[in-house]
Amino acid sequence: MSESQSPVGYPEPTHSEQILRHVVGLQVQIHIAESRRPADGRMADAEIASAIIVSISEQWFLVTAGHLVDELRTRHQLGDRILGCRLLTLANSKGDLPTIPFGLIDPESATFLNADLIPFAVNQEGLDCLVVPIGDDLRELLDLRGIRALHESTWKEPLIRADMHYLAGLSASLARLDEESNRRQVKVGLQLPAPIIGIYPASNPPEKLVKPIERLFFHLPKVNGRCDGKPLQFDSPAGMSGGPIIAACIVSETDMRLCLVGIQSSWDKDSRVIAATPWPLVVQVIEKMIEMWEKSFESIPMFATMAIGVESP
């Protein structure tokens, strides 16, 4: 991939839609505590993450990074208030369709997650994932926006060769945050491109990224390009936590075979190396969830998503 010629977000224009149809973004709207507000007095903020939609045993799942929950819990403990969570569908980057309310976070619960969604989060020893089963209501909304689950056959049939590896998701560094505030509540709007960045295997990762559990490592290049006619530089994977690491085999100019190999977890700024949880480990987590449900219920329990809205004072 040429750093000087590739536009931000679309290093492979003919293939980008094929990847983004499986990827969504999460935006958690936050009211900043008065004691923590920046000098400009800004009241609103957002935690941004990326996620992949997959299908296992014909059930759809949303998978992202587990450390998102820890970061939100820390902010809540510092006094910030969670206003709500929503999904952004990246395949429709122009924003013609409204975002989807997604009641993932419940600050009042012991686990900080909405128990009605039956999510499972883990962030320890290098295993970093958050798995949420998708009910019929949410599946229909995603389907209307052109989002399709990446079928398990994709990774069960390994590629003979990988012509390229990509990291896809939302970029906080390229985001434009639109804030609207009044006496009763704070609303946060988000407009940003969805990068698909070519990454390259790294054989000597920094020691601080190495964990007891196996991880994958890739070098993340800086990419200069343009978005909406404006020059931009992709410099940081902030916001892309939970985004998929995809191996691609180019079949033709309009088609490529995809294989999901990992979930973006962390990175080292100095070496520009990112670490990812290997996808087979995430699949093991999901399969254990399914096994647990099958022992407890006649079928996998599904609940409709609920929007959580919290008014600020």
C-alpha positions in Angstrom: 0.0 0.0 0.0 1.4 3.4 -1.0 1.3 5.9 1.9 1.4 8.8 -0.5 -1.4 7.6 -2.8 -3.9 5.7 -0.7 -6.9 7.8 0.5 -7.7 7.6 4.2 -10.2 4.9 4.8 -10.1 3.2 1.4 -6.6 1.7 0.6 -8.5 -0.8 -1.6 -11.5 1.1 -2.9 -13.0 -1.9 -4.9 -12.9 -4.1 -1.8 -13.8 -1.7 1.1 -17.5 -2.3 1.0 -16.9 -6.0 1.2 -15.2 -5.5 4.6 -17.4 -2.7 6.0 -20.6 -4.7 5.5 -19.5 -6.7 8.6 -18.2 -3.9 10.8 -20.0 -1.4 13.1 -18.9 1.3 15.5 -19.9 1.8 19.1 -20.3 5.3 20.5 -20.8 5.7 24.2 -22.1 9.1 25.0 -20.7 10.7 28.1 -21.4 13.7 30.3 -18.1 14.9 31.7 -18.0 15.5 35.4 -17.8 19.2 36.3 -14.5 18.7 38.1 -13.0 17.0 35.0 -14.1 19.3 32.2 -11.4 20.7 29.9 -10.5 24.4 30.0 -13.0 25.1 27.2 -15.8 24.0 29.4 -16.8 21.2 27.1 -19.6 19.1 28.7 -19.9 16.2 26.3 -17.5 13.4 25.3 -17.6 10.0 23.7 -15.8 6.7 24.0 -15.4 5.1 20.6 -14.8 1.5 19.8 -15.2 -0.8 16.7 -16.9 -4.2 16.4 -17.3 -7.1 14.0 -20.6 -8.9 13.4 -20.2 -12.6 13.0 -22.4 -15.7 12.7 -21.7 -18.9 14.7 -24.2 -21.8 14.8 -26.5 -19.5 12.8 -26.6 -17.0 15.7 -25.3 -13.4 15.2 -22.9 -11.9 17.7 -21.3 -8.5 18.1 -17.6 -8.8 19.1 -15.4 -6.0 20.3 -12.7 -5.3 22.9 -13.4 -6.2 26.5 -11.2 -3.3 27.8 -13.9 -0.9 26.7 -16.0 -1.9 29.7 -13.0 -1.3 32.1 -12.4 2.2 30.6 -16.0 3.1 30.9 -16.2 1.8 34.5 -13.1 4.0 35.4 -14.7 7.1 33.9 -17.9 6.4 35.8 -15.9 6.1 39.1 -14.3 9.4 38.3 -17.7 11.1 38.1 -18.5 11.0 34.4 -22.0 9.9 33.5 -22.9 7.5 30.8 -25.7 9.0 28.7 -26.2 6.1 26.3 -24.7 3.8 23.7 -25.4 3.5 20.0 -24.2 1.6 17.0 -22.9 3.3 13.8 -23.1 1.3 10.6 -19.9 1.9 8.7 -21.1 0.6 5.3 -23.3 3.7 5.1 -20.6 6.2 6.0 -22.6 9.2 4.7 -25.0 8.9 7.7 -28.2 8.7 5.6 -29.6 6.3 8.2 -30.0 7.1 11.9 -27.8 5.4 14.5 -29.1 2.4 16.4 -29.7 2.7 20.2 -27.8 -0.1 21.9 -28.3 -0.5 25.7 -25.0 -2.2 26.3 -23.9 -0.2 29.4 -25.7 -0.1 32.7 -23.7 1.8 35.3 -26.0 0.7 38.1 -25.3 -3.1 37.5 -22.7 -5.0 39.3 -21.0 -6.0 36.0 -21.5 -2.6 34.4 -23.3 -4.4 31.5 -27.0 -4.6 30.7 -27.8 -8.1 31.9 -30.8 -8.3 29.5 -28.4 -8.5 26.6 -26.5 -11.4 28.0 -23.1 -9.9 27.2 -19.8 -11.4 28.3 -16.6 -9.3 28.7 -13.1 -10.5 29.5 -9.8 -8.5 29.6 -7.0 -10.4 31.3 -3.7 -12.0 30.4 -4.0 -10.9 26.8 -7.5 -12.3 26.2 -9.5 -9.1 25.4 -13.0 -9.5 24.0 -16.6 -8.5 24.6 -19.3 -10.7 23.1 -22.9 -9.7 22.8 -25.5 -12.0 21.1 -27.7 -10.1 18.7 -31.5 -10.5 19.0 -34.0 -10.5 16.1 -34.9 -6.8 16.5 -31.3 -5.6 16.3 -30.5 -8.0 13.5 -33.4 -6.6 11.4 -32.1 -3.0 11.9 -28.5 -4.0 10.9 -29.9 -5.9 7.9 -31.8 -2.8 6.7 -28.5 -0.9 6.8 -26.7 -3.5 4.7 -24.8 -5.1 7.6 -24.2 -8.8 7.2 -22.7 -11.3 9.7 -19.3 -12.8 8.7 -20.1 -16.5 8.5 -18.0 -19.0 10.5 -17.1 -20.8 7.3 -14.9 -17.8 6.5 -12.4 -18.6 9.2 -12.9 -22.4 9.3 -11.4 -22.5 5.8 -7.9 -21.0 6.1 -6.6 -19.0 3.2 -3.9 -20.6 1.1 -2.2 -17.2 1.1 -2.8 -13.8 2.5 -2.1 -11.0 0.0 -2.8 -8.4 2.7 -3.9 -7.8 6.3 -6.3 -5.1 7.2 -7.4 -3.3 10.3 -10.9 -1.9 10.0 -13.1 0.3 12.3 -13.8 3.8 13.5 -11.0 6.3 13.9 -11.1 8.6 16.9 -8.2 10.6 15.4 -10.3 11.4 12.3 -13.5 12.0 14.2 -15.5 15.2 14.3 -17.5 15.5 17.5 -20.7 17.6 17.2 -21.9 18.7 20.7 -25.3 20.1 21.5 -26.0 21.0 25.1 -28.9 22.6 27.0 -30.0 22.8 30.6 -31.5 19.3 30.8 -29.2 17.0 28.7 -26.1 16.7 26.7 -26.2 15.2 23.2 -23.2 14.0 21.3 -23.1 13.5 17.6 -20.3 11.8 15.7 -19.2 12.1 12.1 -16.1 10.3 11.0 -14.6 8.2 8.2 -14.1 4.5 8.7 -10.5 3.6 7.8 -9.4 0.3 6.4 -5.7 0.3 6.9 -3.2 -2.1 5.5 -1.0 -3.6 8.3 2.0 -5.8 8.3 3.0 -8.7 10.6 5.6 -7.7 13.3 8.0 -10.4 14.4 9.6 -8.5 17.3 6.9 -6.8 19.4 7.7 -4.5 22.3 7.9 -6.4 25.6 5.1 -4.5 27.2 2.7 -5.9 24.5 3.6 -9.5 25.2 1.1 -11.3 27.5 0.8 -14.8 29.0 -1.9 -15.6 26.4 -0.9 -15.7 22.8 -1.4 -12.5 20.8 -0.9 -11.4 17.2 1.3 -8.4 16.3 1.2 -6.1 13.3 3.0 -2.9 12.3 0.6 0.0 11.7 1.8 2.5 9.1 1.0 6.2 9.0 -1.3 6.9 6.0 -1.6 10.3 4.3 -4.7 10.9 2.2 -7.9 12.9 1.8 -11.4 12.7 3.0 -14.2 14.9 1.7 -11.5 16.8 -0.2 -9.5 17.7 2.9 -6.0 16.4 3.7 -5.9 14.0 6.6 -3.3 11.7 8.2 -4.2 8.5 9.9 -1.8 8.4 12.8 -3.3 6.4 15.7 -5.7 3.4 16.0 -7.6 5.1 18.8 -11.3 4.2 18.4 -10.4 1.0 16.5 -10.1 -1.2 19.6 -12.3 -4.2 18.9 -11.9 -3.7 15.2 -11.3 -6.9 13.1 -7.9 -7.9 11.8 -8.7 -9.4 8.4 -6.5 -11.5 6.1 -7.4 -11.0 2.5 -6.7 -13.1 -0.6 -7.4 -11.0 -3.7 -9.5 -13.0 -6.2 -10.2 -10.2 -8.7 -10.6 -6.4 -8.8 -14.1 -6.7 -7.4 -13.8 -9.6 -5.1 -11.6 -11.1 -2.4 -11.7 -13.9 0.1 -11.7 -12.7 3.8 -10.5 -14.5 6.9 -11.0 -13.1 10.3 -7.8 -13.6 12.3 -8.0 -11.3 15.3 -9.5 -8.5 17.3 -7.5 -5.3 17.8 -6.6 -4.8 21.5 -3.7 -2.5 22.2 -0.8 -0.8 20.7 2.6 0.8 21.3 3.0 4.3 20.0 6.8 4.3 19.8 7.1 1.2 17.7 3.7 1.5 16.0 3.0 -2.1 16.7 -0.6 -3.2 17.5 -1.6 -6.3 19.5 -4.6 -8.4 18.7 -6.5 -11.3 20.4 -6.3 -14.2 18.0 -9.8 -15.0 16.7 -9.7 -18.8 17.6 -9.5 -17.7 21.3 -12.6 -15.5 20.8 -14.4 -18.4 19.2 -13.7 -20.5 22.2 -15.3 -17.9 24.4 -18.4 -17.8 22.2 -18.7 -21.6 22.0 -18.6 -21.8 25.8 -21.3 -19.2 26.0 -23.5 -21.2 23.6 -22.8 -24.4 25.6 -23.8 -22.7 28.8 -27.1 -21.4 27.3 -27.9 -24.8 25.8 -27.6 -26.4 29.2 -29.8 -23.8 30.9 -32.4 -23.0 28.2 -34.2 -24.8 25.4 -32.7 -22.4 23.0 -30.3 -19.4 23.1 -32.2 -16.7 25.0 -32.6 -13.4 23.0 -33.7 -10.1 24.3 -34.6 -7.0 22.5 -32.1 -4.2 22.8 -33.0 -1.3 25.1 -31.8 2.3 24.8 -30.4 3.6 28.1 -30.8 7.4 28.5 -29.6 9.3 31.5 -30.3 13.0 31.9 -27.6 15.2 33.2 -28.4 17.8 35.8 
